[in-house]
Amino acid sequence: MTGPSPAGVADRHGLLRAVRAAAEAVPDPELPMLTVGDLGIVRDVELDGDEAVVTLTPTYSGCPATEVIRDDVTRAVRTLGVPVRVRTSLTPAWSTDWITPAGRRKLAAAGIAPPAAARDPAGPVLLTIGMRPAAPPCPHCGSAATTELARFGSTPCQSLWRCTACAEPFSHVKAL
């Protein structure tokens, strides 16, 4: 019987954990208070021989930060002394539901309203053509009295809002 020794298997598992940790620790270039791990875009980490293969799912197919994230993940994993290849996978499509609870807390702490749950994963995708999503609560004071100022903010995945209670402006990550 041939195959890896138990120590070799443990070493591979440790290497996979280290590669995943390095990849997930990369800051998002558009929302630097978040890591790509917080966003949930690191879909898979595997070994192909001695090469680490990291699969990323961008927040949307036209995301301008995709190349920067790929390069940053490559650099981060190479610091471990491991050759790396980064793949992009568009299926399944990323959802804001993949943002971790820690990521949602970091957004709110930075004054950015996190997205509400996007959809029921067990149910159908609801069409909302012509329907506006519910107004997000203010991340500064918690008031539900908010109004949209602009459908698009500093990035295509954000909108710009203002709280009518505390008068503070804030960004909101749109639910996808």
ABEGO torsion letter per residue (X at the ends): XBEBBAAAAAAAAAAAAAAAAAAAABBBAABAABBAAAAGABABBBBBEABBBBBBBBABAABAAAAAAAAAAAAAAAAAGBBBBBBBBAOBBBBAAABBAAAAAAAAAAGBBBBBBABBAABBBBBABGBBBBBBBBAAAGBABBBBABABBABAABBBBBBAAAGBBBBBBBBX
